[in-house]
Amino acid sequence: LQINAAIYDPLELLGPIILTWKLLIQDLWKMGMSWDEKLEPEEIRRCLELEKAFNQFDVIEAPR
């Protein structure tokens, strides 16, 4: 979940991806999980899927 905190996106080009991370964190919070608890297998799977999707955007180039 540290990936979400490490993203600097002032133009919000990665908004849809960041939103999915924030929704996951929100779901975990609603479940009553604290920061030091281990995730259940389903939540681990969701994290890995989001990480895989995020890694597809290795480099984003924008011409000036």
Secondary structure, DSSP 8 states (H G I E B T S, - for coil): -HHHHH---TT-TTHHHHHHHHHHHHHHHHTT--TTS---HHHHHHHHHHHHHHHT-S------
